[in-house]
């Protein structure tokens, strides 16, 4: 059972869109490009975040980006099918991001969005949100750091416990074995 009901709905929507696009052999109509504002407003970034995480549906019925992708500041950490889009403008550049949002030409995305392309306003809002993630830590990196820190702490605790219990065991073995060894050596005539 999924922990986030909205994510389950988004996955079902994505599967339905894929089936519909594959069955219909859909060819996307020409899609006008959105633009990335030079200085996105907090409203544009917030709107893009809502579109990305699925809390606001896309107007043409496509699945939310977080169905497959993760990005910084998305609460449910997003999907893991597609790449983490945190700081994507640093990798693709502004023009590359505009082009990617306009065409969604990636092999796994094309069937899903062929009949459900993003509107120019959605492209602009999602682009503004993705651009705002530049310089932030992705959820995957945060999770990895937390897991490594937790593992290091657990290893430290186990090391301390093992050291304390091992020291007591070694001491008890020495107390029993040392007098026995001394008696054996004295019987053989060796100086104790």
C-alpha positions as CSV (number, residue, x, y, z in Angstrom):
1,X,0.0,0.0,0.0
2,X,1.3,3.4,-0.9
3,X,2.0,5.9,1.8
4,X,0.9,8.8,-0.2
5,X,-2.5,8.5,-1.8
6,X,-1.8,11.3,-4.3
7,X,1.3,9.4,-5.5
8,X,-0.8,6.3,-6.1
9,X,-3.3,8.3,-8.1
10,X,-0.5,10.0,-10.1
11,X,1.0,6.6,-10.9
12,X,-2.3,5.3,-12.1
13,X,-2.8,8.4,-14.2
14,X,0.7,7.9,-15.7
15,X,-0.1,4.3,-16.6
16,X,-3.4,5.3,-18.1
17,X,-1.8,8.1,-20.2
18,X,0.9,5.7,-21.4
19,X,-1.7,3.1,-22.5
20,X,-3.8,5.7,-24.2
21,X,-0.9,7.3,-26.1
22,X,0.5,3.9,-27.1
23,X,-2.9,2.7,-28.3
24,X,-3.7,5.8,-30.2
25,X,-0.2,6.2,-31.7
26,X,-0.6,9.8,-30.7
27,X,1.5,12.5,-32.5
28,X,1.8,15.6,-30.4
29,X,0.5,18.8,-31.9
30,X,2.9,21.7,-32.2
31,X,3.4,23.1,-28.7
32,X,4.4,26.7,-28.2
33,X,7.3,27.2,-25.9
34,X,7.1,28.8,-22.5
35,X,9.9,31.0,-21.2
36,X,12.0,31.1,-18.1
37,X,11.7,34.5,-16.3
38,X,15.0,36.2,-15.5
39,X,13.9,36.7,-11.9
40,X,11.0,34.3,-11.1
41,X,8.6,35.5,-8.5
42,X,7.8,33.4,-5.4
43,X,4.3,32.9,-6.9
44,X,5.7,31.4,-10.1
45,X,8.0,29.2,-8.1
46,X,5.2,28.1,-5.8
47,X,2.9,27.4,-8.8
48,X,5.6,25.4,-10.5
49,X,6.2,23.4,-7.3
50,X,2.5,22.6,-7.0
51,X,2.4,21.4,-10.6
52,X,5.6,19.4,-10.1
53,X,4.4,17.6,-7.0
54,X,0.9,17.1,-8.2
55,X,-1.0,19.1,-5.7
56,X,-2.3,21.2,-8.6
57,X,-3.2,19.0,-11.7
58,X,-1.7,19.8,-15.1
59,X,-4.4,21.4,-17.3
60,X,-4.1,18.9,-20.2
61,X,-4.3,15.8,-17.8
62,X,-0.7,14.6,-17.8
63,X,0.8,13.0,-14.7
64,X,2.7,15.1,-12.2
65,X,6.5,15.4,-12.6
66,X,7.0,13.9,-9.1
67,X,5.5,10.7,-10.3
68,X,8.9,9.8,-11.9
69,X,11.2,12.6,-10.7
70,X,12.6,14.0,-7.5
71,X,13.6,17.6,-6.8
72,X,14.7,19.5,-3.7
73,X,11.8,20.8,-1.5
74,X,9.3,18.2,-2.8
75,X,7.9,16.7,0.5
76,X,7.4,13.1,-0.7
77,X,10.9,13.1,-2.3
78,X,9.4,12.3,-5.6
79,X,9.8,9.3,-7.9
80,X,12.9,7.4,-8.7
81,X,12.1,6.2,-12.3
82,X,13.5,9.4,-13.8
83,X,16.6,11.4,-12.8
84,X,16.6,13.8,-9.9
85,X,15.9,17.3,-11.3
86,X,17.5,19.3,-8.5
87,X,19.7,21.9,-10.2
88,X,18.8,20.7,-13.7
89,X,19.4,24.2,-15.2
90,X,23.1,23.8,-14.1
91,X,23.3,20.6,-16.2
92,X,21.1,21.6,-19.2
93,X,21.2,25.4,-19.2
94,X,18.2,27.6,-19.4
95,X,17.6,27.0,-23.1
96,X,17.9,23.2,-22.7
97,X,15.3,23.3,-19.9
98,X,12.9,25.4,-22.0
99,X,13.3,23.0,-24.9
100,X,12.9,19.9,-22.7
101,X,9.7,21.3,-21.1
102,X,8.3,22.2,-24.5
103,X,8.9,18.9,-26.3
104,X,9.4,16.3,-23.5
105,X,11.3,14.4,-26.1
106,X,12.7,11.8,-23.7
107,X,11.8,8.2,-24.7
108,X,10.0,7.4,-21.5
109,X,8.2,10.7,-21.3
110,X,7.0,11.0,-24.9
111,X,4.2,8.4,-24.7
112,X,3.0,9.9,-21.5
113,X,2.9,13.5,-22.6
114,X,2.3,13.1,-26.4
115,X,-1.4,13.9,-26.0
116,X,-1.0,15.8,-22.7
117,X,1.7,18.4,-23.4
118,X,2.5,21.2,-20.9
119,X,0.9,24.6,-21.7
120,X,3.3,27.5,-22.0
121,X,2.2,28.8,-18.6
122,X,2.9,25.4,-17.0
123,X,6.3,25.2,-18.8
124,X,7.2,28.7,-17.3
125,X,6.0,27.8,-13.8
126,X,7.7,24.3,-13.7
127,X,10.9,25.9,-15.2
128,X,10.9,28.6,-12.5
129,X,10.5,26.0,-9.8
130,X,13.3,23.8,-11.3
131,X,15.6,26.8,-11.6
132,X,15.0,27.7,-8.0
133,X,16.4,24.3,-6.9
134,X,19.9,25.2,-8.2
135,X,22.3,25.0,-5.4
136,X,20.1,23.0,-3.1
137,X,20.7,19.5,-1.9
138,X,18.7,16.8,-3.6
139,X,16.5,14.4,-1.5
140,X,18.7,11.5,-2.6
141,X,21.9,13.1,-1.3
142,X,20.2,14.0,2.0
143,X,18.9,10.5,2.4
144,X,22.4,9.1,1.6
145,X,24.0,11.4,4.2
146,X,21.5,10.5,6.8
147,X,21.9,6.8,6.2
148,X,25.7,7.0,6.3
149,X,25.6,9.0,9.6
150,X,23.1,6.6,11.1
151,X,25.3,3.6,10.1
152,X,28.4,5.3,11.5
153,X,26.6,6.0,14.8
154,X,25.3,2.4,15.0
155,X,28.8,1.0,14.3
156,X,30.3,3.3,17.0
157,X,27.7,2.1,19.5
158,X,28.3,-1.6,18.6
159,X,32.1,-1.0,18.8
160,X,31.7,0.4,22.3
161,X,29.5,-2.4,23.5
162,X,31.8,-5.0,22.0
163,X,34.8,-3.4,23.6
164,X,33.1,-3.3,27.0
165,X,31.8,-6.8,26.9
166,X,35.0,-8.1,25.3
167,X,37.2,-6.5,27.9
168,X,35.2,-8.2,30.7
169,X,35.5,-11.5,29.0
170,X,39.2,-11.2,28.4
171,X,39.7,-10.3,32.0
172,X,37.7,-13.3,33.3
173,X,39.6,-15.6,31.0
174,X,42.9,-14.2,32.2
175,X,42.0,-14.6,35.8
176,X,41.2,-18.3,35.3
177,X,44.1,-19.1,33.0
178,X,47.0,-17.2,34.6
179,X,47.1,-19.1,37.9
180,X,46.8,-22.4,36.0
181,X,49.7,-21.5,33.6
182,X,51.8,-20.4,36.6
183,X,51.3,-23.7,38.3
184,X,52.2,-25.6,35.2
185,X,55.4,-23.6,34.7
186,X,56.4,-24.1,38.4
187,X,55.9,-27.9,38.0
188,X,58.2,-28.0,35.1
189,X,60.8,-26.2,37.0
190,X,60.6,-22.9,35.2
191,X,60.9,-19.8,37.2
192,X,57.5,-18.2,37.7
